[in-house]
Amino acid sequence: MSRSVVLALVFACAALAQDDPIRDLAGRFQGKVSIYAKNLNSGAVYDLNGSNRVNTASTIKLPILIGVYTAVAEGRAKWTDTSELTAARKVGGSGVLQEMSDGTKIPLRDLVRYMMLLSDNTATNLVLDHVPGNDVNATLQKLGIKDTRSLRKILKGSNPEGVSDAGRDSANAKFGIGVATPRDMVTLLEKLYKGELVTKDASAEMLSIMKKQIWRDGMPRYFDGIEVADKNGALDHLRSDVGIVYAKTGPVAIAITCDEMPKPDWSPDNPGSLFIAHVSKRLVERLAAPPREPVH
């Protein structure tokens, strides 16, 4: 390669680095932003702090879902296994099971749908009774996912029940119910898209569930008429979303976390949700697959 070509490539890369509206948006955002995205057809990637270890909030429910499907496939759990609702098992936050009658018995197949469609916290804890965090993490380890871990159930007060080995590690003390990197989440999403998790049918079923989740304030917000399979997460000072946008220019797997926001805001227009929505749209545009050259 000639010196002039090398210089041209260097200048082109420098120009691209300067022309980065996503980085500009992140720089102006009041909080800490971590982003990783990949066009699953072209392989084009966007990475802004994508290897940061972040608090997952409810996005950890995606790795838990994968852990459950793996356990069922390996015979360690059955979809017909049931959990009985009791006052002691109910926890607050998102979901509906906390309002249902004590004594109601719910099969595992339905629990994972409550967990993913409504982000139901009680359902998540009941799922972890069947497939504990250590089992979920063993599945992640086998998949080569090193930084994403289920840490604990959604707890009442200081109840230590349901804490995984990773949750007892002092290095993870600040991360709540789960820790992940955006890069890891995109890796899991890509494996789902390619049908590589459990079986092709199981991978497709997990994505089908994600396409139906009800929270649309983040990643799906500006994609009318375009399928989005995602799982969001929310805390007082955090918003996160991981999912696949099935754009015409190629499916784009995206993981975004906005943390350390100064003020709690539980409205649909939370700044983190709006940031995720705007940036998801820009990422799809930025990572649009180039047209293939005709074969001669």
C-alpha positions in Angstrom: 0.0 0.0 0.0 1.4 3.4 -1.1 2.2 6.1 1.4 -0.5 8.4 -0.2 -3.2 5.7 0.3 -2.2 5.2 3.9 -2.4 9.0 4.5 -5.7 9.1 2.9 -7.1 6.4 5.1 -5.7 8.1 8.2 -7.3 11.4 7.3 -10.6 9.6 6.5 -10.6 7.9 9.9 -9.8 11.2 11.6 -12.7 12.9 9.8 -15.1 10.1 10.8 -13.9 10.4 14.5 -14.7 14.2 14.4 -18.1 13.7 12.8 -19.7 11.7 15.5 -23.1 13.2 16.6 -23.7 10.2 18.9 -20.5 11.0 20.9 -21.6 14.6 20.9 -25.0 13.7 22.3 -23.4 11.5 25.0 -21.0 14.3 25.9 -23.9 16.7 26.5 -26.0 14.1 28.4 -26.3 14.5 32.2 -25.1 11.1 33.2 -22.7 8.3 32.2 -23.3 6.7 28.8 -22.2 3.2 27.6 -23.1 2.1 24.1 -22.4 -0.9 21.8 -24.1 -1.7 18.5 -23.6 -3.9 15.6 -25.3 -4.3 12.2 -25.8 -8.1 12.1 -25.6 -8.3 8.3 -22.6 -6.1 7.5 -20.8 -6.5 10.8 -20.4 -2.7 11.2 -19.9 -1.8 14.8 -20.3 1.3 17.0 -18.5 1.3 20.3 -18.6 4.1 23.0 -17.6 2.7 26.3 -19.1 -0.6 25.2 -16.8 -2.7 27.5 -17.8 -0.7 30.6 -19.3 -2.9 33.4 -22.7 -1.4 34.0 -25.7 -1.9 36.3 -28.2 -3.9 34.3 -31.4 -3.1 36.1 -34.0 -5.3 34.4 -32.0 -6.0 31.3 -30.5 -8.9 33.2 -33.8 -10.6 32.6 -32.6 -11.4 29.1 -29.6 -13.5 30.3 -32.0 -15.1 32.8 -34.4 -16.0 30.0 -31.5 -17.6 28.1 -30.5 -19.5 31.2 -34.1 -20.8 31.6 -34.4 -22.0 28.0 -31.0 -23.7 28.4 -32.1 -25.4 31.6 -35.3 -26.7 30.0 -33.4 -28.0 27.0 -31.0 -29.8 29.3 -33.7 -31.3 31.5 -32.9 -29.3 34.6 -36.3 -27.6 34.5 -39.7 -28.1 32.9 -42.1 -25.5 31.4 -44.9 -27.1 33.4 -43.1 -26.6 36.8 -45.2 -24.3 38.9 -44.7 -21.6 41.5 -47.3 -20.7 44.1 -47.9 -17.0 44.9 -47.6 -16.1 48.5 -47.4 -12.7 50.3 -43.8 -13.5 51.2 -42.8 -14.0 47.6 -44.3 -10.8 46.2 -42.1 -7.8 45.6 -42.9 -4.3 44.5 -41.9 -2.4 41.3 -43.0 -3.4 37.8 -45.5 -6.2 37.1 -48.9 -7.5 38.1 -48.2 -10.7 40.1 -47.9 -8.7 43.3 -51.7 -7.9 42.9 -52.8 -11.5 42.2 -54.3 -13.8 44.8 -52.2 -15.8 47.2 -52.3 -19.5 46.3 -52.3 -18.8 42.5 -50.1 -21.4 40.8 -48.2 -20.3 37.7 -46.2 -22.5 35.3 -42.6 -21.6 34.4 -43.6 -21.0 30.8 -45.9 -18.2 31.9 -43.5 -16.8 34.5 -40.9 -16.1 31.9 -43.5 -14.2 29.8 -44.5 -12.1 32.8 -40.8 -11.4 33.4 -40.1 -10.3 29.8 -43.4 -8.8 28.6 -44.2 -6.8 31.8 -40.8 -6.9 33.4 -42.6 -8.4 36.4 -40.3 -8.5 39.4 -42.2 -11.1 41.4 -42.1 -13.4 38.3 -38.4 -12.8 38.0 -37.8 -14.0 41.5 -40.0 -17.0 41.0 -38.1 -17.9 37.8 -34.9 -17.7 39.8 -36.3 -20.3 42.2 -36.4 -22.7 39.2 -33.2 -21.7 37.6 -30.9 -19.9 40.2 -28.5 -17.2 39.4 -25.5 -19.6 39.6 -27.1 -21.7 36.8 -27.7 -18.6 34.7 -24.1 -17.6 35.2 -22.8 -21.1 34.3 -24.7 -20.8 31.0 -23.2 -17.4 30.3 -19.7 -18.8 31.1 -20.2 -21.6 28.6 -21.2 -19.1 26.0 -17.9 -17.2 26.6 -19.7 -14.3 28.3 -17.3 -13.2 31.0 -18.5 -9.9 32.4 -22.3 -10.3 32.5 -23.8 -12.0 35.6 -27.0 -12.4 37.5 -26.2 -11.2 41.0 -29.4 -11.6 43.2 -33.1 -11.7 43.3 -35.1 -8.5 43.6 -34.9 -8.4 47.3 -37.1 -7.2 50.1 -35.0 -5.2 52.5 -31.8 -6.9 53.5 -33.1 -10.5 52.8 -30.0 -12.4 51.6 -32.0 -15.1 49.8 -31.2 -15.7 46.1 -27.7 -14.2 45.9 -25.5 -15.9 43.4 -21.8 -16.5 44.0 -21.1 -13.5 41.7 -23.4 -11.5 43.9 -21.2 -12.3 46.9 -18.1 -11.0 45.1 -17.3 -7.6 46.6 -16.3 -6.3 43.1 -20.0 -6.5 42.2 -21.4 -5.0 45.3 -22.5 -1.8 43.5 -24.4 -3.4 40.7 -27.8 -4.4 42.1 -29.5 -7.4 40.5 -27.1 -7.8 37.6 -23.9 -6.6 35.9 -23.1 -6.6 32.2 -21.3 -4.8 29.4 -23.1 -3.5 26.4 -20.7 -5.6 24.2 -21.7 -8.8 26.0 -25.4 -8.0 25.6 -24.9 -7.4 21.8 -23.0 -10.7 21.6 -26.0 -12.5 23.2 -28.4 -10.7 20.9 -26.4 -11.7 17.8 -26.4 -15.3 18.9 -30.1 -15.2 19.3 -30.5 -13.6 15.9 -28.4 -16.4 14.3 -30.3 -19.1 16.2 -27.2 -20.2 18.1 -28.7 -20.1 21.6 -30.2 -23.5 22.7 -31.8 -24.3 19.3 -32.9 -22.2 16.3 -36.6 -22.6 17.4 -35.8 -21.6 21.0 -33.8 -18.6 19.8 -36.6 -17.5 17.6 -39.1 -18.0 20.4 -37.1 -15.8 22.8 -36.9 -13.0 20.2 -40.7 -13.4 19.6 -41.3 -12.8 23.3 -39.1 -9.7 23.3 -40.9 -8.2 20.3 -44.1 -8.1 22.4 -42.8 -6.4 25.6 -45.0 -3.4 26.6 -42.4 -0.7 27.5 -41.9 1.3 24.3 -40.4 4.6 25.6 -36.8 3.7 24.8 -35.4 1.9 21.9 -38.7 1.2 20.0 -39.9 4.8 20.4 -39.1 6.1 16.9 -39.4 2.9 14.9 -43.1 2.9 13.9 -43.7 0.0 11.5 -40.3 -1.6 12.3 -40.1 -4.6 14.6 -38.0 -4.2 17.7 -37.2 -7.1 20.0 -35.8 -5.5 23.3 -35.7 -5.6 27.0 -35.4 -2.3 29.0 -34.3 -1.5 32.5 -35.1 1.4 34.8 -33.9 2.7 38.2 -34.2 6.1 39.8 -31.0 7.3 38.2 -30.6 4.8 35.3 -32.3 3.8 32.0 -31.0 1.0 29.8 -32.2 -1.0 26.8 -30.9 -3.9 24.9 -32.4 -5.3 21.7 -32.5 -5.7 17.9 -34.0 -3.2 15.5 -35.1 -5.0 12.4 -34.3 -2.2 10.0 -34.5 -2.4 6.2 -30.8 -1.6 6.0 -30.0 -4.6 8.2 -30.9 -5.8 11.7 -29.0 -3.8 14.3 -28.3 -5.1 17.8 -28.0 -2.3 20.3 -27.2 -2.0 24.0 -27.3 1.4 25.8 -27.0 2.3 29.4 -27.5 5.8 30.8 -26.5 5.9 34.5 -25.8 8.5 37.2 -28.6 10.8 36.0 -29.1 13.6 38.6 -32.9 13.4 39.1 -35.4 10.5 39.3 -38.0 10.9 36.6 -40.6 8.1 36.0 -42.4 9.8 33.2 -42.3 8.5 29.6 -40.0 11.4 28.7 -37.3 10.5 31.2 -34.1 12.0 29.7 -32.4 8.6 29.6 -35.3 7.1 27.7 -35.3 9.9 25.2 -31.5 9.6 24.8 -31.8 5.9 24.1 -34.6 6.5 21.6 -32.7 9.2 19.7 -29.4 7.3 19.7 -31.0 4.0 18.6 -32.4 5.8 15.6 -29.0 7.4 14.8 -27.2 4.0 15.3 -29.4 2.3 12.8 -28.7 5.1 10.3 -25.0 5.1 11.0 -24.6 1.3 10.7 -26.7 1.0 7.6 -25.3 -1.8 5.5 -23.8 -0.5 2.3 -25.3 -1.8 -0.9 -23.6 -4.9 -2.1 -21.6 -4.6 -5.3 -22.9 -6.7 -8.2 -21.2 -9.9 -8.9 -19.5 -10.0 -12.3 
